[in-house]
Amino acid sequence: MVFLAIETSDPQGSLALFDAGGVREEEFFSEDMAHAREFAARIDGLLRRSGLTPRELRGISVSAGPGSYTGCRVGVTAAKTLGIALRIPVVAVSSLEVMAASAMESARVELADDEHPLDVFVPVLDGRRGFFYGALFRHGGGGRPIREAEDQVASLAELADVLEGPAWVLGAGADEFLRGLEASGGGRGYRRGLAEWDQPHAATLARLSLEPLAESSFDRETVHSLSPAYLRPSEPEIVLARKLAGEDR
């Protein structure tokens, strides 16, 4: 059985074809994904290069966010469209969980000689206007991160309250978050993750979703109800709401 993983929550997106034996092929891209038609052509190209047709797919996993509004929308829409057309299951995974899992995989190799290893990972994204997207995961020794805090959009102080002790902080919002902690007198014990940990990868998404997909069957309502995990309105929506409320006057 061959599955497709779609990761578009980050400006650097990726696709992966995988089966029970692991990832068969992975492709990275960074150009604008605003047009779903162009993205569909990219998926078709990946399948063709692998000698496959869409009908041979048995399931799809997608990184639902939080992250890029456009990327999450395009990725989830593509997954739902293919899932319904092919009558195959679709599994959505948090992009923050994918980031944490990618970091944990890398940490086992890159930091194997670390005398004081940390097993807590905090992926953080910039939510703008003083807010951050964040979650907390612990390395449990298994294949999937153990979630200690749900995905949330929070202020610096609110997210800091979730952290219980030393941890790796990673993601596109990590530097700003750590600077804010330091300025407020906190941040001791938190370490900046390696730069390569900041991007979620379709290969990691594939590993996280293999078992759920293998155990799932197609259900139209389930697939149709999937939506991006934005967690908060987009910037244009916030501006429009303020205009309607007269707050910009």
N, C-alpha and C positions, 0 to 999 in steps of 0.2 A: 504494500500500500504506500502510495506517495502522497505527501502533504505539502502545502504551500504556507510559508510564514511571511507575513507582511509587516515590516517595521517602518513606519513613516512619521513617527511622533517627533523625530529629531530632524534638523536641516539635512543631515547626512542620513538618507534612508537606505534600506537594504531589503532584499528579497532572498528567500532560501527555499530550496526544495529538499525535503528530507523524508526518511523512512525509519524503520526500526533500527537500521544499521547506522544511522547518523545523518549528517548533512551531506547531500549529494552535490549541491552547487549553491553558491551564494554570490549575490551581485550587490555592489554598492553604487549609490548615485547621490548627487547633491544638487542637481538643477531644480528649477521651480516645478512643483507638482500640482499647480493650480488646476490643470485640465485633466479630468478623469480619463478622457479618451487617450491621452498620451501615456498615462500610467497603465492603462489596460494593454496598450501596445508593448510596454516594457515587460509585463507579465507574460504576454504571448511570446515575446522574443526569448525569455528565459526558458520557457517550456520547449520551444522549438530547438534551442541549442542543446537541450537535454534529451532530444528525441521523444518528447512527450506531447500529448494533446491535453486540453483541459478536461476531457472526459475521463482521463486516467487519474485525476486527482481524487482523493478520498476524504479530504478535509482541509480546512483553512484555519490558520491562527492569525490574529491581528493584534498589534499593540494599540490599545484603545486610547492611550493618553494617561495622564495629562502630558501636554507638550504643544507642538505647533498646531494651531487651530486648523489651518489649511491641510497640513499633513495628516492629522488624525481624521479629518472629515473624508479626505480622498481615500485613505487606507481602509477605513471602516466601510465606506460606500462600496469600494471595490470588492471587499470580502463578502459583504451581504449580497451584492449583485451576482457574484460567481456562485456563492453558496446556494442561493435560491434557484438560479438557472441550472446548476448541476445537481441539485438536490443532495447536497453534502453538508455535514455539520460545520459550524464556524465557532471557534472559541476565542474570546477576547481576554487579553492579559494586560495588566497594568504596566505602562511603560516604566514606572519607577521600580517595579519588581524585576523587569528585564534588565534595567541598569544595575540593580543590586546583584543579580545573579551573574551578570557579565563581570562585575568587579570581583566577586568571590572566586570565579574561575581563574581570573588573572592573578589574584592575590596568592593563590596556592602556588603559582609558579614564580612570579616576580618577587614575592616576599617570603620565600621558603626559608631563608636564613635569618629572618627577623627575630631578634631575641625577645621582643615583647609584642607578639601578634595581637591584633584587635579582631574580634569576631562580630562587631556591630557595624553595619553599613547604613548611611543616611544619604540617599539620593535627594538632591535639591535642585529645583528649577526656578528661574526668575518668574514670578507671577505678576510683576510690574506693580507700580503704585505702592511700593513698600511691602508687598506680599510675596510669599514663596509657596511653591508646591513642594511637598515633602512627605516622606514616610520613613519608617525605621524597620530594618530587617536584621535578623541574627543568623550567623552561619551555623546551621545545625548539623553539618557533616553529611547531610544527604544531598540529593540532587536539586532540591528546591529551597530557596531562602525561607526562613521562619519569620513570618510577619509579626512585628511587635507593636506597630502603630499603623492605622489605616491611612490611605492617601488623603491628603488634606491641603487646603489652601489656607495659609495662616500668616500672621505678622511674624516678625523676627522673634519677639518675645513669646508668642504663642507656640511657635515651633520649637524654640529653645526649651520650653517647659516639658516637651515630650521626651527630650533627650535625658537619659538617666546617668550617663557616664561617658567615658572615652569611646570614641567611634571614628570611623572613616567617614569623611564628608566628600561627596562626589557630585558631579553634574554641572550643568551650565550655570547654575546659581550658587555653586559652592563657594567661590571666592568672595562674592558680595556677602553671603551669609556669614562666613567666617570673619570678615572684616567687621561686620555689624556686631558679632559676638564679642570680638576683641575690644571694640570701642565701648561696649557696655560693661566691660569688666569680666566677661565670661570667656568661654572658648577654650579654657585649659583642658588638655586631654584629648581635644579633637584634632585629627590630623587630616590634611588635604590628600585626597586620593590621587592616584596617578592620572595624568591627563587622558590616557587612553580609556579610562573607566567612564568618561563623561558621556559616551555615546552608547545607546542600546543597540544591540545587533540582532538581526533576524535569526542567526544561528543559535543564539541563546534562547530567543523566543521559541524556536523549534524544539529545543530540548525541554523547555518548561511545558509545552503544550502537547507533546507526543502522547503521553498517557491519557490526558483528558479527551483528545481527539479519537484515540483508538477505542475508547469506551463510549463514545457518543454516537448517536444516530441523528439523521436529519429530522428537524422539526421546524416547519416553516415559521411558526409564530415566534419561536426562540430566536431564529436568525433575523427575522424582520424587526424584532424589538431591540436589537443591538444598537448602541449609539456611542459616540465618542465620549470619553470621560473628561470633559472640559473642566469640571469642578467650579468654574466661575464664568461669568459672561465674557465675551471677547471685548477688546478695547473699543471697537466701533459701537457695540451694544451698550457699553458703559457710558460713552459719550452721548449716545442718543437718549438714554434714560435720563441723564442729567439735563439735557436740553428740554425734554418733555416735562421734567419736574421744575424747570426754571432755575436750576442751580448754576447755569453758566452766565447768568445775567449780572 
